[in-house]
Amino acid sequence: TYDLAGRLIEVIKNGTSIATYTYDGNGNRLSASTSSGSVTGIYDEQDRLLDYGGTTYTYTANGELQSKTDSGQTTTYEYDALGNLLSVSLPDGTSIEYVVDGRNRRIGKRVNGVVVQGFLYQNRLNPAAELDGSGNVVARFVYGTRTNIPDYIVKNGTTYRIISDHLGSPRLVVDASTGTVEQRLDYDEFGNVVLDTNPGFQPFAFAGGLYDRDTKLTRFGVRDYDAETGRWTAKDPIRFAANDTNLYGYVLNDPVNFVDPMGLQQPGGRVGPIIDIGVGGLTGLAAFGGQLKAKVLIDYRNWKQDPFKGHSYPEFDGIDWDTYGDTPQEAWENWAREKLREKQKEKSQDDPNEDSEDDPEQDEREDPTDEDLPDDAELGFCPIPAS
């Protein structure tokens, strides 16, 4: 269940409550009660987590997580000037180092100075292959129906099918030839790995992020997510351009329905529901129809809580997004143009003298171009960004 702000507050399984959460006015988690016990969180005026269940935290001047101390055992973190996590020193003395390229992609990992893992990318977000410490390809990734998780892994000459959930979290990795389950992964609602039958078999975990078993952090694009606290380790790089006052919050505290593959809030404070709208979206009608509708409904819900925008729109139930285009971007634009034309028609009917038949701009308004697409000031919510 969710509160009025859409934040997850309770998880019920088979009729039994198994987890509850509370938040302050800025989305910081104040308490969590799960099967592991109950904890409370303490934050400063900048939303930095200071204490969580007795574990204390410190931060750099830029707001990145600098240290974490639990029962006298301290883990330290170091970042580059852009906020990329570069190294983690564990309490047992293990040193984890990350190699980041010029596009802020994590392309390598060292443990105690020895390269143990690398990645080759096909674009800004998706690894195309995993490398071992010697630079040899150990796995290739084939994408199809999703943008944040591959459908297949080719490893040691064998093809494996990744069975993922609605978020893109891999649940089963199955030998495509024999049907043998090579790996099973289970998560709690915020992405903590609670079961992994074959650790390290493949690098993906919650919501399709790159999971590090040593640090328990998940890499999404430009930031690292800590599932234990449900927060990012660093502030949103685009700061308040996302229109979210909490720069550490993960997907508006609704990890059951939303993902953030790039580690960036969407403009207007919205995050992409189930689809990677930040880098172009999915390309199959079946893959995005209901999910794009979910985005519009969520944005409409958020808009309803902000009456100062001064617009009124009906619920969007019944819209068949598949008829508007072959991609989320195209469908949104076509729907937005239609809505804008309707608004212009209503406006001209209300004031027939406002635009004459000789108005040279009339035709353009009746057939809006890309530049004429309405923004959230006109429609009440943020359109999907272009690819």
URKAMO-V566219 format. One record per residue. N is the residue number from 1. RES is the residue in three letters. SS is DSSP state (A for helix, B for strand, O for the rest). Layout:
# URKAMO-V566219
n=N res=RES ss=SS
n=N res=RES ss=SS
This chain:
# URKAMO-V566219
n=1 res=THR ss=O
n=2 res=TYR ss=B
n=3 res=ASP ss=O
n=4 res=LEU ss=O
n=5 res=ALA ss=O
n=6 res=GLY ss=O
n=7 res=ARG ss=O
n=8 res=LEU ss=B
n=9 res=ILE ss=O
n=10 res=GLU ss=B
n=11 res=VAL ss=B
n=12 res=ILE ss=B
n=13 res=LYS ss=B
n=14 res=ASN ss=O
n=15 res=GLY ss=O
n=16 res=THR ss=B
n=17 res=SER ss=B
n=18 res=ILE ss=B
n=19 res=ALA ss=B
n=20 res=THR ss=B
n=21 res=TYR ss=B
n=22 res=THR ss=B
n=23 res=TYR ss=B
n=24 res=ASP ss=O
n=25 res=GLY ss=O
n=26 res=ASN ss=O
n=27 res=GLY ss=O
n=28 res=ASN ss=O
n=29 res=ARG ss=B
n=30 res=LEU ss=B
n=31 res=SER ss=B
n=32 res=ALA ss=B
n=33 res=SER ss=B
n=34 res=THR ss=B
n=35 res=SER ss=O
n=36 res=SER ss=O
n=37 res=GLY ss=B
n=38 res=SER ss=B
n=39 res=VAL ss=B
n=40 res=THR ss=B
n=41 res=GLY ss=B
n=42 res=ILE ss=B
n=43 res=TYR ss=B
n=44 res=ASP ss=O
n=45 res=GLU ss=O
n=46 res=GLN ss=O
n=47 res=ASP ss=O
n=48 res=ARG ss=O
n=49 res=LEU ss=B
n=50 res=LEU ss=B
n=51 res=ASP ss=B
n=52 res=TYR ss=B
n=53 res=GLY ss=O
n=54 res=GLY ss=O
n=55 res=THR ss=B
n=56 res=THR ss=B
n=57 res=TYR ss=B
n=58 res=THR ss=B
n=59 res=TYR ss=B
n=60 res=THR ss=O
n=61 res=ALA ss=O
n=62 res=ASN ss=O
n=63 res=GLY ss=O
n=64 res=GLU ss=O
n=65 res=LEU ss=B
n=66 res=GLN ss=B
n=67 res=SER ss=B
n=68 res=LYS ss=B
n=69 res=THR ss=B
n=70 res=ASP ss=B
n=71 res=SER ss=O
n=72 res=GLY ss=O
n=73 res=GLN ss=B
n=74 res=THR ss=B
n=75 res=THR ss=B
n=76 res=THR ss=B
n=77 res=TYR ss=B
n=78 res=GLU ss=B
n=79 res=TYR ss=B
n=80 res=ASP ss=O
n=81 res=ALA ss=O
n=82 res=LEU ss=O
n=83 res=GLY ss=O
n=84 res=ASN ss=O
n=85 res=LEU ss=B
n=86 res=LEU ss=B
n=87 res=SER ss=B
n=88 res=VAL ss=B
n=89 res=SER ss=B
n=90 res=LEU ss=O
n=91 res=PRO ss=O
n=92 res=ASP ss=O
n=93 res=GLY ss=O
n=94 res=THR ss=O
n=95 res=SER ss=B
n=96 res=ILE ss=B
n=97 res=GLU ss=B
n=98 res=TYR ss=B
n=99 res=VAL ss=B
n=100 res=VAL ss=B
n=101 res=ASP ss=O
n=102 res=GLY ss=O
n=103 res=ARG ss=O
n=104 res=ASN ss=O
n=105 res=ARG ss=O
n=106 res=ARG ss=B
n=107 res=ILE ss=B
n=108 res=GLY ss=B
n=109 res=LYS ss=B
n=110 res=ARG ss=B
n=111 res=VAL ss=B
n=112 res=ASN ss=O
n=113 res=GLY ss=O
n=114 res=VAL ss=B
n=115 res=VAL ss=B
n=116 res=VAL ss=B
n=117 res=GLN ss=B
n=118 res=GLY ss=B
n=119 res=PHE ss=B
n=120 res=LEU ss=B
n=121 res=TYR ss=B
n=122 res=GLN ss=O
n=123 res=ASN ss=O
n=124 res=ARG ss=O
n=125 res=LEU ss=O
n=126 res=ASN ss=O
n=127 res=PRO ss=B
n=128 res=ALA ss=B
n=129 res=ALA ss=B
n=130 res=GLU ss=B
n=131 res=LEU ss=B
n=132 res=ASP ss=O
n=133 res=GLY ss=O
n=134 res=SER ss=O
n=135 res=GLY ss=O
n=136 res=ASN ss=O
n=137 res=VAL ss=B
n=138 res=VAL ss=B
n=139 res=ALA ss=B
n=140 res=ARG ss=B
n=141 res=PHE ss=B
n=142 res=VAL ss=B
n=143 res=TYR ss=O
n=144 res=GLY ss=O
n=145 res=THR ss=O
n=146 res=ARG ss=O
n=147 res=THR ss=O
n=148 res=ASN ss=O
n=149 res=ILE ss=O
n=150 res=PRO ss=O
n=151 res=ASP ss=O
n=152 res=TYR ss=B
n=153 res=ILE ss=B
n=154 res=VAL ss=B
n=155 res=LYS ss=B
n=156 res=ASN ss=O
n=157 res=GLY ss=O
n=158 res=THR ss=B
n=159 res=THR ss=B
n=160 res=TYR ss=B
n=161 res=ARG ss=B
n=162 res=ILE ss=B
n=163 res=ILE ss=B
n=164 res=SER ss=B
n=165 res=ASP ss=O
n=166 res=HIS ss=O
n=167 res=LEU ss=O
n=168 res=GLY ss=O
n=169 res=SER ss=O
n=170 res=PRO ss=B
n=171 res=ARG ss=B
n=172 res=LEU ss=B
n=173 res=VAL ss=B
n=174 res=VAL ss=B
n=175 res=ASP ss=B
n=176 res=ALA ss=O
n=177 res=SER ss=O
n=178 res=THR ss=O
n=179 res=GLY ss=O
n=180 res=THR ss=O
n=181 res=VAL ss=B
n=182 res=GLU ss=B
n=183 res=GLN ss=B
n=184 res=ARG ss=B
n=185 res=LEU ss=B
n=186 res=ASP ss=B
n=187 res=TYR ss=B
n=188 res=ASP ss=O
n=189 res=GLU ss=O
n=190 res=PHE ss=O
n=191 res=GLY ss=O
n=192 res=ASN ss=O
n=193 res=VAL ss=B
n=194 res=VAL ss=B
n=195 res=LEU ss=B
n=196 res=ASP ss=B
n=197 res=THR ss=O
n=198 res=ASN ss=O
n=199 res=PRO ss=O
n=200 res=GLY ss=O
n=201 res=PHE ss=O
n=202 res=GLN ss=O
n=203 res=PRO ss=O
n=204 res=PHE ss=B
n=205 res=ALA ss=O
n=206 res=PHE ss=A
n=207 res=ALA ss=A
n=208 res=GLY ss=A
n=209 res=GLY ss=O
n=210 res=LEU ss=B
n=211 res=TYR ss=B
n=212 res=ASP ss=B
n=213 res=ARG ss=O
n=214 res=ASP ss=O
n=215 res=THR ss=O
n=216 res=LYS ss=O
n=217 res=LEU ss=B
n=218 res=THR ss=B
n=219 res=ARG ss=B
n=220 res=PHE ss=B
n=221 res=GLY ss=O
n=222 res=VAL ss=O
n=223 res=ARG ss=B
n=224 res=ASP ss=B
n=225 res=TYR ss=B
n=226 res=ASP ss=B
n=227 res=ALA ss=O
n=228 res=GLU ss=O
n=229 res=THR ss=O
n=230 res=GLY ss=O
n=231 res=ARG ss=B
n=232 res=TRP ss=B
n=233 res=THR ss=O
n=234 res=ALA ss=O
n=235 res=LYS ss=O
n=236 res=ASP ss=O
n=237 res=PRO ss=O
n=238 res=ILE ss=O
n=239 res=ARG ss=A
n=240 res=PHE ss=A
n=241 res=ALA ss=A
n=242 res=ALA ss=A
n=243 res=ASN ss=O
n=244 res=ASP ss=O
n=245 res=THR ss=O
n=246 res=ASN ss=O
n=247 res=LEU ss=O
n=248 res=TYR ss=O
n=249 res=GLY ss=B
n=250 res=TYR ss=O
n=251 res=VAL ss=A
n=252 res=LEU ss=A
n=253 res=ASN ss=A
n=254 res=ASP ss=O
n=255 res=PRO ss=O
n=256 res=VAL ss=O
n=257 res=ASN ss=O
n=258 res=PHE ss=O
n=259 res=VAL ss=O
n=260 res=ASP ss=O
n=261 res=PRO ss=O
n=262 res=MET ss=O
n=263 res=GLY ss=O
n=264 res=LEU ss=O
n=265 res=GLN ss=O
n=266 res=GLN ss=O
n=267 res=PRO ss=O
n=268 res=GLY ss=O
n=269 res=GLY ss=O
n=270 res=ARG ss=O
n=271 res=VAL ss=O
n=272 res=GLY ss=O
n=273 res=PRO ss=O
n=274 res=ILE ss=O
n=275 res=ILE ss=O
n=276 res=ASP ss=O
n=277 res=ILE ss=A
n=278 res=GLY ss=A
n=279 res=VAL ss=A
n=280 res=GLY ss=O
n=281 res=GLY ss=O
n=282 res=LEU ss=O
n=283 res=THR ss=O
n=284 res=GLY ss=O
n=285 res=LEU ss=A
n=286 res=ALA ss=A
n=287 res=ALA ss=A
n=288 res=PHE ss=A
n=289 res=GLY ss=A
n=290 res=GLY ss=A
n=291 res=GLN ss=A
n=292 res=LEU ss=A
n=293 res=LYS ss=A
n=294 res=ALA ss=A
n=295 res=LYS ss=A
n=296 res=VAL ss=A
n=297 res=LEU ss=A
n=298 res=ILE ss=A
n=299 res=ASP ss=A
n=300 res=TYR ss=A
n=301 res=ARG ss=A
n=302 res=ASN ss=A
n=303 res=TRP ss=A
n=304 res=LYS ss=A
n=305 res=GLN ss=O
n=306 res=ASP ss=O
n=307 res=PRO ss=A
n=308 res=PHE ss=A
n=309 res=LYS ss=A
n=310 res=GLY ss=O
n=311 res=HIS ss=O
n=312 res=SER ss=O
n=313 res=TYR ss=O
n=314 res=PRO ss=O
n=315 res=GLU ss=O
n=316 res=PHE ss=O
n=317 res=ASP ss=O
n=318 res=GLY ss=O
n=319 res=ILE ss=O
n=320 res=ASP ss=O
n=321 res=TRP ss=A
n=322 res=ASP ss=A
n=323 res=THR ss=A
n=324 res=TYR ss=A
n=325 res=GLY ss=O
n=326 res=ASP ss=O
n=327 res=THR ss=O
n=328 res=PRO ss=A
n=329 res=GLN ss=A
n=330 res=GLU ss=A
n=331 res=ALA ss=A
n=332 res=TRP ss=A
n=333 res=GLU ss=A
n=334 res=ASN ss=A
n=335 res=TRP ss=A
n=336 res=ALA ss=A
n=337 res=ARG ss=A
n=338 res=GLU ss=A
n=339 res=LYS ss=A
n=340 res=LEU ss=A
n=341 res=ARG ss=A
n=342 res=GLU ss=A
n=343 res=LYS ss=A
n=344 res=GLN ss=A
n=345 res=LYS ss=A
n=346 res=GLU ss=A
n=347 res=LYS ss=A
n=348 res=SER ss=A
n=349 res=GLN ss=A
n=350 res=ASP ss=A
n=351 res=ASP ss=O
n=352 res=PRO ss=O
n=353 res=ASN ss=O
n=354 res=GLU ss=O
n=355 res=ASP ss=O
n=356 res=SER ss=O
n=357 res=GLU ss=O
n=358 res=ASP ss=O
n=359 res=ASP ss=O
n=360 res=PRO ss=O
n=361 res=GLU ss=O
n=362 res=GLN ss=A
n=363 res=ASP ss=A
n=364 res=GLU ss=A
n=365 res=ARG ss=A
n=366 res=GLU ss=A
n=367 res=ASP ss=O
n=368 res=PRO ss=O
n=369 res=THR ss=O
n=370 res=ASP ss=A
n=371 res=GLU ss=A
n=372 res=ASP ss=A
n=373 res=LEU ss=O
n=374 res=PRO ss=O
n=375 res=ASP ss=O
n=376 res=ASP ss=A
n=377 res=ALA ss=A
n=378 res=GLU ss=A
n=379 res=LEU ss=A
n=380 res=GLY ss=O
n=381 res=PHE ss=O
n=382 res=CYS ss=O
n=383 res=PRO ss=O
n=384 res=ILE ss=O
n=385 res=PRO ss=O
n=386 res=ALA ss=O
n=387 res=SER ss=O
